Each structure stands twice: as structure tokens, then as C-alpha cells.
Amino acid sequence: MIAPTVSGGASRQARPASTLSDQADRGSKSCDNKREVRRLARRAHIVAIAREHFFQHGFAGTTMSAIALTLGGSKATLWSYFASKEALLEAVVRDTTEVVQRDTILSLPTDGDPADRLTELCRSMIERACSPIVTKLIRLIGPLADQQPEIAKIFFECGPGETLDLIGEYLRNQFPDSVWTADYPAAARDLLGLSITEIQLQRAWGVGHKITAADKEKRARHAAAVFLRAYGKDAVSIPHDTACANPSMQS
């Protein structure tokens, strides 16, 4: 049997059909992977553009036509990714909460004095609460809570709810000998509330003076001290002045 020839007169043995088939499959999968990468990148770009529209104009003031115009494509392309404006908003909420958690990581120290560790945790919660993107997201979702409770639920579960779970587990693992309660979810809610409620409300509604680094530090120390006086087994060791001096954010 004569082997097939190639240019230049050289000859080589014919490849088995199975090898050619495997190469074709790999080539097909590679193309599919590239298409999927492009599709996901396009989807992420759509979500980023939509987020800015929702933040600037609110849900009611944002249209799919305006988003498509900013994207530079057709509405048909936009609809092929998201079947409705509500579906696009859900994607924005999920994506934005992931961005917040990635860019403002909670500090969960495992060494040091309980008061110092809690103060560090409170600092990181306050920094997250003061993030501009968090303020914008709260302003977007707040007015929709009654009309679109599912969106509000998604926001809470992916944002504050996940944060509370993380804090609760941290308290369970790091402070079982320092606090009297075993209701760590309730303790987490109290610690989060002490840390960020006043700051977040003022930022969400644009009242009060600009929050300084000194304000944040006072709030973090105050929150940790009050928490330990309420939950600590050795509460009497917490300085009374530190726990009771409320660092008001009012101007």
C-alpha cells in the first residue's frame, strides 16, 4: 500500500479516523468556549451599563431602549440576554452585591483582645456601609420594596443577609467563651446595627455632615464596646465611658 504524499514529495502515514474525530471535537469545544467567553463578557458589559442607568434614573426612569442606545446595539440583542427590565434589574442587584463583597472585604481577625477584634470587624462593616455603590444600591432598591418584593428579597439575601450569616459564624467560632449567648444570629444583627445603622441611614438620605475617618473610628469603638457590655461575660471590664458615649453623626 502506497502512503499518501504531501507537497515536496514527502510521505506520511494516514491518521486514524478516530484521531481526526477527536481533533474535530476539540476544535468544536474550543470554539464553543470562546463563544461562551464572549457571551459572558457581553452580558457583564450590559449589566454594568444598566447599573449606571438604574442608579442615575431609578427603575421607573430607565428604559431598555435607552440602555440599548448606550450599548450601541439593537434592542433585539439586549432582549436576547434579558427578557425584561425586571430580569435585568435582578442581574444588576446580584452582580452589584458581589462587587461590594469583593471590593470591601470584612475583616475577621482571629488574634488579639476581644474588644480589639470586634472593633476591627466594626471598622470594616462601616467602610462597607460608607461605600458609594452601597448607598446607590439602597436608594435604588428602597422605593421598589413594595412593588417588587422579590427584588428586595434578593438584595437582602445576597447583601445584608449574607453579611449577617458571616458575622454570626465568626462570633460562634471566635467568641464562644467571651459572650453569654448562643443565639449568634441575633448577636450578629445587634452588632451590625450598632455599627452601621445611623451612618447608613444618613448616607442613604443625604443628611448630616460628611463622615470623617475620626467619625468612623469612634463609631467602631462605640459599637464594639456596647456590644460587649450587652453580650460579654465580663462586661464590667468594658470602660463605661467608651460604651455609653454615643458618637452621633449629626452635624
N, C-alpha and C positions, 0 to 999 in steps of 0.2 A: 504494500500500500504506500502510495506516494504522499508525503506530508504536504499540506498546503503551503504555498510560497507567499512571501511578503516582498515589498519593494526592496531592490538591491540584491535579489536572488536568495536571501537568507530564508531558511525554513524553520518552522517550529511546530511542535505537536499541537493538535487541536485541543481546546479546552473542553472539559466535560460540560454537558448541558446544565448540570446542577450548579456548577461554579458560576456560569453565566447568569443563571436564575438568581443565585444568591446576590451577585453584584447588582442585578436589576432591583432586587428588593431593598438592598441597602441604599441605592440611589433614590428609590422612591421614598424611603423613610427620611432620608436627608432632606429631600425637597419638602416633605410634609412638615418636618421640624422647622425648617426655615420659614415656611408659610405661617406656622403657629407662632413663631417668634415675632414675625411682622404683625400678625393679628393682635397679639397681646400688647405690643408696643403701640399700635394704633389705638387700641382700647384705652390704654393708660393715658395717651395724649388726649383723647376725648374726655375722659374723666377729669383731667387737670383743667382743661378749658371750661368744662361745665362747672367745676367747683368755683372758679373765678366769677362766672355768670351768676351762680346762685348766691355767692357771698355779696356780690355788688347789687343785685336786683331782687334778691329774695326768690322764693319758689314761684309765687304768683307772677312776678315780673319777668321771669325768664321764659324764653320760648325755644323750642327745638330749632326753629328757623334761624334764630339769632346765633345759637351755638354752631349750627351747620355753616353759617356765613363766616364765623370766626375761624372755623376749621379749614375753610376753603374747599369743602367738598359738597356733595349733594345731600339733601335730607334723606334720600333713599339709603345712602351709606350709613348715616347716623342711625336710622331706624333698623338697619341690619344688625347693629350692635346692641341697641336698646329699644325695646318695643314700646316704651312710653317714657314720658318725663319723670314719672314716679320711679320707674326702674333705674333711670339714670341717677336720680337723687339717692336712691339706696346705694348704688355703687359709689357715689361721692362720699356718703356717710361712712361706709365700710373702709374705703381707701384712706379717708382723712384720719379716722381713728387709728389706723395702722401707722400713718405718718407720725402722728402725735406720740404714740408709744415707742416708735423707733427713735425719734429725734429728742425726746425728753424722757430719758430712762429714769425710773425711780431708783433711788439709792437705798439699798437694803444691807446695811453694814452688819457684820456678824461679830465684830470685836469691839470692846470698849464698854464704858459705863452705859446702863440702860437709857439714862436721860440724854446722853450724847448721841447714842444710836437713833433714838426716836427723833431728836432734833434734826439730825441729818436726813432722816426719812421725810420729815415735815418740810424741810427746805426743798427737797426735790419735788414734793407734791405742789408746793407753792409755785415753783418755777414752771411746772406744767400748767397750773391754773392761769398763770400770767402769760402764757404763750398766745400771741395774737391769733394764731389759727384756731385755738380752742375757743377764744372769745367769739370769733366769727361763726364758728360752728354752733355754739349755743344760741347766738342771735338768729341763726337760720332755722334751727330745729324748734326752738321755743314756741313761736307762733303756730307751728304745724301740729302740735301735740294733740289737739282735739280733733282736727280734720284728718290727720294721718297718724293714728296711734301706733301703727306698725313701724313707721319710720322712727318715731320717738323711742320705741322699744329696742329697735336695732341699735340706735345711737347709745342708749343706756347700757345694753348688754356688751357692746363692743368697746365702750369707753369707760364710764364710771363703774359699771358692774364688774368689768374685768380688773380694774384697779382695786376695787374693794376685795375681790377674791384674792388678789396678790398680797394685799396688806394683811388680810385675815390669816393667810397661811404663814406669812412672815411672823406675825405675832404668836401664832401657835408653835412655830418651830424655835423661835428665839427667846420668847418671854414666858414660858410656862411656869417658871419659878419666881417671876417678878410681878405677875398680876394675879388677882384673886379669881378672875372669871374664867370660865371655859367657853363662854359664848364669844368666840373670836370674831365672827361676822359682825355682831353688834359693836364690839370694841373697835373694829375697823371703821365702821360707819361714824362712830364718835370721833375717832382720830382724824379722819378725812374732813369731817365737818368743822372741827376745831381749827384745822389748818387752812382751809380754803374758802369756806362759805362766804365770809364777808368780802374777801378780796374778789372772788369770782362774781358775786352779785354786783359789786361796784364797777368792775370792768365790763360786765355784760351790758349794764345800763348806762355806762359812761358818766358815773357820778364820783365825787370825791377827788382828791388830788392824785397826781401821778405817784405810783407806788415806787418807792426807792429801795435800794439794797438794804438799807437800815430797817425799813418797814418790814421787809420780808424776814430778816433775821429776828426781829422782835416777835413777829407772828409765829415763827417756827419754834422759838424757845418757849413762848407762852403756851402754844398748843401742846408741846411735849410735857411741860410742867403740869398743866391742868389735867391732861390725860393720866399722868402718873399719880396725881393726888386722888383722882377718881377711881383708878383701877389698880394702883400699885399696892402690894402687900406691905410695903414700908413707906407709906405715903407721908408719914410725919417727917421723913428725912428730906422731903422736897421743900426748898425755900418758899415760905408763904408769899413773900413779895413777888417772886417770879411767877407764881401760879395765878395770883389774883390781880396783877396789874394788866388790865386789858389794853393791848396796843391798838387802839382804834385807828382805822384808816381814814376817818373823816378829816376833811380839811378844816 
